[in-house]
């Protein structure tokens, strides 16, 4: 049985962070550059664009 007191390993991003990442990707037209600026995996931005 899992111990429920352990914190989740997944990072959670609030709506403002997501909006900023998508805004940067739209402005620069590069998801790679936006991901580097936000220090996140580019896949996170790709998923947000769908």
PyMOL Python script that loads the backbone (N, CA, C, O; Angstrom):
from pymol import cmd

cmd.read_pdbstr("""\
ATOM      1  N   UNK A   1       0.829  -1.186   0.000  1.00  0.00           N
ATOM      2  CA  UNK A   1       0.000   0.000   0.000  1.00  0.00           C
ATOM      3  C   UNK A   1       0.874   1.251   0.000  1.00  0.00           C
ATOM      4  O   UNK A   1       1.892   1.305   0.690  1.00  0.00           O
ATOM      5  N   UNK A   2       0.472   2.250  -0.775  1.00  0.00           N
ATOM      6  CA  UNK A   2       1.249   3.491  -0.873  1.00  0.00           C
ATOM      7  C   UNK A   2       1.059   4.361   0.364  1.00  0.00           C
ATOM      8  O   UNK A   2      -0.020   4.411   0.955  1.00  0.00           O
ATOM      9  N   UNK A   3       2.116   5.031   0.731  1.00  0.00           N
ATOM     10  CA  UNK A   3       2.043   5.994   1.832  1.00  0.00           C
ATOM     11  C   UNK A   3       1.537   7.311   1.261  1.00  0.00           C
ATOM     12  O   UNK A   3       2.213   7.924   0.435  1.00  0.00           O
ATOM     13  N   UNK A   4       0.384   7.747   1.679  1.00  0.00           N
ATOM     14  CA  UNK A   4      -0.229   8.956   1.116  1.00  0.00           C
ATOM     15  C   UNK A   4       0.421  10.248   1.609  1.00  0.00           C
ATOM     16  O   UNK A   4       0.079  11.326   1.125  1.00  0.00           O
ATOM     17  N   UNK A   5       1.352  10.160   2.562  1.00  0.00           N
ATOM     18  CA  UNK A   5       1.989  11.374   3.063  1.00  0.00           C
ATOM     19  C   UNK A   5       3.138  11.851   2.185  1.00  0.00           C
ATOM     20  O   UNK A   5       3.658  12.948   2.390  1.00  0.00           O
ATOM     21  N   UNK A   6       3.546  11.028   1.193  1.00  0.00           N
ATOM     22  CA  UNK A   6       4.633  11.430   0.309  1.00  0.00           C
ATOM     23  C   UNK A   6       4.129  12.469  -0.689  1.00  0.00           C
ATOM     24  O   UNK A   6       3.039  12.326  -1.244  1.00  0.00           O
ATOM     25  N   UNK A   7       4.923  13.510  -0.913  1.00  0.00           N
ATOM     26  CA  UNK A   7       4.512  14.526  -1.898  1.00  0.00           C
ATOM     27  C   UNK A   7       4.561  13.977  -3.319  1.00  0.00           C
ATOM     28  O   UNK A   7       5.326  13.060  -3.618  1.00  0.00           O
ATOM     29  N   UNK A   8       3.749  14.542  -4.171  1.00  0.00           N
ATOM     30  CA  UNK A   8       3.719  14.142  -5.568  1.00  0.00           C
ATOM     31  C   UNK A   8       5.002  14.600  -6.253  1.00  0.00           C
ATOM     32  O   UNK A   8       5.519  15.676  -5.950  1.00  0.00           O
ATOM     33  N   UNK A   9       5.515  13.791  -7.172  1.00  0.00           N
ATOM     34  CA  UNK A   9       6.731  14.152  -7.889  1.00  0.00           C
ATOM     35  C   UNK A   9       6.437  15.018  -9.098  1.00  0.00           C
ATOM     36  O   UNK A   9       7.350  15.608  -9.675  1.00  0.00           O
ATOM     37  N   UNK A  10       5.167  15.102  -9.492  1.00  0.00           N
ATOM     38  CA  UNK A  10       4.797  15.905 -10.655  1.00  0.00           C
ATOM     39  C   UNK A  10       4.700  17.374 -10.272  1.00  0.00           C
ATOM     40  O   UNK A  10       4.156  17.732  -9.227  1.00  0.00           O
ATOM     41  N   UNK A  11       5.237  18.205 -11.138  1.00  0.00           N
ATOM     42  CA  UNK A  11       5.124  19.648 -10.927  1.00  0.00           C
ATOM     43  C   UNK A  11       3.761  20.117 -11.372  1.00  0.00           C
ATOM     44  O   UNK A  11       3.229  19.636 -12.372  1.00  0.00           O
ATOM     45  N   UNK A  12       3.200  21.038 -10.649  1.00  0.00           N
ATOM     46  CA  UNK A  12       1.917  21.620 -11.011  1.00  0.00           C
ATOM     47  C   UNK A  12       2.155  23.068 -11.426  1.00  0.00           C
ATOM     48  O   UNK A  12       2.907  23.800 -10.781  1.00  0.00           O
ATOM     49  N   UNK A  13       1.504  23.462 -12.507  1.00  0.00           N
ATOM     50  CA  UNK A  13       1.645  24.827 -13.015  1.00  0.00           C
ATOM     51  C   UNK A  13       0.293  25.521 -12.916  1.00  0.00           C
ATOM     52  O   UNK A  13      -0.735  24.961 -13.295  1.00  0.00           O
ATOM     53  N   UNK A  14       0.308  26.744 -12.403  1.00  0.00           N
ATOM     54  CA  UNK A  14      -0.954  27.471 -12.306  1.00  0.00           C
ATOM     55  C   UNK A  14      -1.319  28.078 -13.662  1.00  0.00           C
ATOM     56  O   UNK A  14      -0.513  28.080 -14.593  1.00  0.00           O
ATOM     57  N   UNK A  15      -2.534  28.585 -13.753  1.00  0.00           N
ATOM     58  CA  UNK A  15      -3.048  29.108 -15.024  1.00  0.00           C
ATOM     59  C   UNK A  15      -2.205  30.274 -15.542  1.00  0.00           C
ATOM     60  O   UNK A  15      -2.010  30.403 -16.750  1.00  0.00           O
ATOM     61  N   UNK A  16      -1.709  31.111 -14.653  1.00  0.00           N
ATOM     62  CA  UNK A  16      -0.897  32.256 -15.066  1.00  0.00           C
ATOM     63  C   UNK A  16       0.422  31.790 -15.698  1.00  0.00           C
ATOM     64  O   UNK A  16       0.869  32.355 -16.696  1.00  0.00           O
ATOM     65  N   UNK A  17       1.030  30.775 -15.122  1.00  0.00           N
ATOM     66  CA  UNK A  17       2.282  30.239 -15.662  1.00  0.00           C
ATOM     67  C   UNK A  17       2.039  29.655 -17.046  1.00  0.00           C
ATOM     68  O   UNK A  17       2.816  29.891 -17.971  1.00  0.00           O
ATOM     69  N   UNK A  18       0.959  28.894 -17.186  1.00  0.00           N
ATOM     70  CA  UNK A  18       0.619  28.301 -18.482  1.00  0.00           C
ATOM     71  C   UNK A  18       0.362  29.378 -19.525  1.00  0.00           C
ATOM     72  O   UNK A  18       0.834  29.279 -20.657  1.00  0.00           O
ATOM     73  N   UNK A  19      -0.385  30.402 -19.143  1.00  0.00           N
ATOM     74  CA  UNK A  19      -0.698  31.484 -20.077  1.00  0.00           C
ATOM     75  C   UNK A  19       0.573  32.191 -20.529  1.00  0.00           C
ATOM     76  O   UNK A  19       0.713  32.533 -21.703  1.00  0.00           O
ATOM     77  N   UNK A  20       1.494  32.410 -19.606  1.00  0.00           N
ATOM     78  CA  UNK A  20       2.754  33.071 -19.945  1.00  0.00           C
ATOM     79  C   UNK A  20       3.583  32.212 -20.900  1.00  0.00           C
ATOM     80  O   UNK A  20       4.177  32.732 -21.844  1.00  0.00           O
ATOM     81  N   UNK A  21       3.625  30.915 -20.662  1.00  0.00           N
ATOM     82  CA  UNK A  21       4.376  30.011 -21.543  1.00  0.00           C
ATOM     83  C   UNK A  21       3.794  30.031 -22.953  1.00  0.00           C
ATOM     84  O   UNK A  21       4.541  30.079 -23.930  1.00  0.00           O
ATOM     85  N   UNK A  22       2.471  29.995 -23.065  1.00  0.00           N
ATOM     86  CA  UNK A  22       1.831  30.023 -24.380  1.00  0.00           C
ATOM     87  C   UNK A  22       2.013  31.380 -25.062  1.00  0.00           C
ATOM     88  O   UNK A  22       2.161  31.454 -26.282  1.00  0.00           O
ATOM     89  N   UNK A  23       2.002  32.449 -24.270  1.00  0.00           N
ATOM     90  CA  UNK A  23       2.225  33.788 -24.824  1.00  0.00           C
ATOM     91  C   UNK A  23       3.635  33.890 -25.390  1.00  0.00           C
ATOM     92  O   UNK A  23       3.826  34.394 -26.497  1.00  0.00           O
ATOM     93  N   UNK A  24       4.612  33.419 -24.643  1.00  0.00           N
ATOM     94  CA  UNK A  24       6.001  33.445 -25.123  1.00  0.00           C
ATOM     95  C   UNK A  24       6.162  32.617 -26.389  1.00  0.00           C
ATOM     96  O   UNK A  24       6.854  33.031 -27.319  1.00  0.00           O
ATOM     97  N   UNK A  25       5.533  31.461 -26.427  1.00  0.00           N
ATOM     98  CA  UNK A  25       5.622  30.605 -27.611  1.00  0.00           C
ATOM     99  C   UNK A  25       4.995  31.296 -28.815  1.00  0.00           C
ATOM    100  O   UNK A  25       5.509  31.186 -29.928  1.00  0.00           O
ATOM    101  N   UNK A  26       3.900  32.000 -28.607  1.00  0.00           N
ATOM    102  CA  UNK A  26       3.241  32.713 -29.696  1.00  0.00           C
ATOM    103  C   UNK A  26       4.047  33.892 -30.195  1.00  0.00           C
ATOM    104  O   UNK A  26       4.130  34.132 -31.399  1.00  0.00           O
ATOM    105  N   UNK A  27       4.644  34.633 -29.265  1.00  0.00           N
ATOM    106  CA  UNK A  27       5.446  35.809 -29.629  1.00  0.00           C
ATOM    107  C   UNK A  27       6.720  35.412 -30.376  1.00  0.00           C
ATOM    108  O   UNK A  27       7.063  36.005 -31.398  1.00  0.00           O
ATOM    109  N   UNK A  28       7.406  34.414 -29.858  1.00  0.00           N
ATOM    110  CA  UNK A  28       8.691  34.046 -30.455  1.00  0.00           C
ATOM    111  C   UNK A  28       8.518  33.074 -31.619  1.00  0.00           C
ATOM    112  O   UNK A  28       9.450  32.844 -32.389  1.00  0.00           O
ATOM    113  N   UNK A  29       7.319  32.505 -31.741  1.00  0.00           N
ATOM    114  CA  UNK A  29       7.015  31.500 -32.761  1.00  0.00           C
ATOM    115  C   UNK A  29       7.934  30.293 -32.621  1.00  0.00           C
ATOM    116  O   UNK A  29       8.148  29.548 -33.578  1.00  0.00           O
ATOM    117  N   UNK A  30       8.472  30.107 -31.428  1.00  0.00           N
ATOM    118  CA  UNK A  30       9.359  28.975 -31.169  1.00  0.00           C
ATOM    119  C   UNK A  30       9.022  28.383 -29.804  1.00  0.00           C
ATOM    120  O   UNK A  30       9.240  29.017 -28.771  1.00  0.00           O
ATOM    121  N   UNK A  31       8.495  27.179 -29.808  1.00  0.00           N
ATOM    122  CA  UNK A  31       8.197  26.541 -28.532  1.00  0.00           C
ATOM    123  C   UNK A  31       9.488  26.180 -27.793  1.00  0.00           C
ATOM    124  O   UNK A  31       9.521  26.166 -26.563  1.00  0.00           O
ATOM    125  N   UNK A  32      10.537  25.892 -28.542  1.00  0.00           N
ATOM    126  CA  UNK A  32      11.824  25.568 -27.921  1.00  0.00           C
ATOM    127  C   UNK A  32      12.354  26.757 -27.120  1.00  0.00           C
ATOM    128  O   UNK A  32      12.794  26.597 -25.982  1.00  0.00           O
ATOM    129  N   UNK A  33      12.311  27.945 -27.716  1.00  0.00           N
ATOM    130  CA  UNK A  33      12.805  29.148 -27.046  1.00  0.00           C
ATOM    131  C   UNK A  33      11.951  29.480 -25.834  1.00  0.00           C
ATOM    132  O   UNK A  33      12.478  29.850 -24.785  1.00  0.00           O
ATOM    133  N   UNK A  34      10.642  29.353 -25.969  1.00  0.00           N
ATOM    134  CA  UNK A  34       9.741  29.630 -24.851  1.00  0.00           C
ATOM    135  C   UNK A  34       9.983  28.646 -23.711  1.00  0.00           C
ATOM    136  O   UNK A  34       9.993  29.032 -22.542  1.00  0.00           O
ATOM    137  N   UNK A  35      10.175  27.386 -24.051  1.00  0.00           N
ATOM    138  CA  UNK A  35      10.426  26.375 -23.027  1.00  0.00           C
ATOM    139  C   UNK A  35      11.727  26.657 -22.278  1.00  0.00           C
ATOM    140  O   UNK A  35      11.792  26.512 -21.057  1.00  0.00           O
ATOM    141  N   UNK A  36      12.757  27.059 -23.012  1.00  0.00           N
ATOM    142  CA  UNK A  36      14.025  27.406 -22.356  1.00  0.00           C
ATOM    143  C   UNK A  36      13.841  28.598 -21.432  1.00  0.00           C
ATOM    144  O   UNK A  36      14.380  28.609 -20.326  1.00  0.00           O
ATOM    145  N   UNK A  37      13.093  29.595 -21.866  1.00  0.00           N
ATOM    146  CA  UNK A  37      12.881  30.795 -21.057  1.00  0.00           C
ATOM    147  C   UNK A  37      12.107  30.480 -19.777  1.00  0.00           C
ATOM    148  O   UNK A  37      12.338  31.094 -18.735  1.00  0.00           O
ATOM    149  N   UNK A  38      11.191  29.521 -19.867  1.00  0.00           N
ATOM    150  CA  UNK A  38      10.361  29.168 -18.709  1.00  0.00           C
ATOM    151  C   UNK A  38      10.952  28.005 -17.912  1.00  0.00           C
ATOM    152  O   UNK A  38      10.406  27.615 -16.880  1.00  0.00           O
ATOM    153  N   UNK A  39      12.076  27.448 -18.396  1.00  0.00           N
ATOM    154  CA  UNK A  39      12.751  26.328 -17.749  1.00  0.00           C
ATOM    155  C   UNK A  39      11.829  25.110 -17.617  1.00  0.00           C
ATOM    156  O   UNK A  39      11.739  24.494 -16.554  1.00  0.00           O
ATOM    157  N   UNK A  40      11.147  24.776 -18.721  1.00  0.00           N
ATOM    158  CA  UNK A  40      10.268  23.616 -18.754  1.00  0.00           C
ATOM    159  C   UNK A  40      10.548  22.790 -20.006  1.00  0.00           C
ATOM    160  O   UNK A  40      11.223  23.250 -20.928  1.00  0.00           O
ATOM    161  N   UNK A  41      10.034  21.590 -20.029  1.00  0.00           N
ATOM    162  CA  UNK A  41      10.178  20.704 -21.176  1.00  0.00           C
ATOM    163  C   UNK A  41       9.299  21.222 -22.320  1.00  0.00           C
ATOM    164  O   UNK A  41       8.137  21.554 -22.085  1.00  0.00           O
ATOM    165  N   UNK A  42       9.815  21.300 -23.541  1.00  0.00           N
ATOM    166  CA  UNK A  42       9.018  21.788 -24.667  1.00  0.00           C
ATOM    167  C   UNK A  42       7.714  21.020 -24.875  1.00  0.00           C
ATOM    168  O   UNK A  42       6.749  21.583 -25.392  1.00  0.00           O
ATOM    169  N   UNK A  43       7.666  19.753 -24.484  1.00  0.00           N
ATOM    170  CA  UNK A  43       6.446  18.962 -24.621  1.00  0.00           C
ATOM    171  C   UNK A  43       5.301  19.581 -23.831  1.00  0.00           C
ATOM    172  O   UNK A  43       4.140  19.438 -24.212  1.00  0.00           O
ATOM    173  N   UNK A  44       5.608  20.256 -22.754  1.00  0.00           N
ATOM    174  CA  UNK A  44       4.565  20.894 -21.930  1.00  0.00           C
ATOM    175  C   UNK A  44       3.856  21.994 -22.737  1.00  0.00           C
ATOM    176  O   UNK A  44       2.648  22.188 -22.603  1.00  0.00           O
ATOM    177  N   UNK A  45       4.608  22.699 -23.564  1.00  0.00           N
ATOM    178  CA  UNK A  45       4.019  23.771 -24.365  1.00  0.00           C
ATOM    179  C   UNK A  45       3.237  23.174 -25.516  1.00  0.00           C
ATOM    180  O   UNK A  45       2.143  23.641 -25.831  1.00  0.00           O
ATOM    181  N   UNK A  46       3.786  22.142 -26.152  1.00  0.00           N
ATOM    182  CA  UNK A  46       3.075  21.497 -27.251  1.00  0.00           C
ATOM    183  C   UNK A  46       1.699  21.016 -26.810  1.00  0.00           C
ATOM    184  O   UNK A  46       0.713  21.181 -27.529  1.00  0.00           O
ATOM    185  N   UNK A  47       1.640  20.419 -25.625  1.00  0.00           N
ATOM    186  CA  UNK A  47       0.374  19.924 -25.098  1.00  0.00           C
ATOM    187  C   UNK A  47      -0.593  21.071 -24.829  1.00  0.00           C
ATOM    188  O   UNK A  47      -1.803  20.897 -24.974  1.00  0.00           O
ATOM    189  N   UNK A  48      -0.091  22.228 -24.443  1.00  0.00           N
ATOM    190  CA  UNK A  48      -0.932  23.384 -24.157  1.00  0.00           C
ATOM    191  C   UNK A  48      -1.481  24.038 -25.415  1.00  0.00           C
ATOM    192  O   UNK A  48      -2.495  24.734 -25.365  1.00  0.00           O
ATOM    193  N   UNK A  49      -0.822  23.818 -26.533  1.00  0.00           N
ATOM    194  CA  UNK A  49      -1.259  24.428 -27.782  1.00  0.00           C
ATOM    195  C   UNK A  49      -2.399  23.660 -28.447  1.00  0.00           C
ATOM    196  O   UNK A  49      -3.059  24.192 -29.339  1.00  0.00           O
ATOM    197  N   UNK A  50      -2.634  22.442 -28.034  1.00  0.00           N
ATOM    198  CA  UNK A  50      -3.694  21.635 -28.639  1.00  0.00           C
ATOM    199  C   UNK A  50      -5.057  22.110 -28.260  1.00  0.00           C
ATOM    200  O   UNK A  50      -6.054  21.531 -28.691  1.00  0.00           O
TER     201      UNK A  50
END
""", "prot")
cmd.dss("prot")
cmd.show_as("cartoon", "prot")
cmd.util.cbc("prot")
cmd.orient("prot")
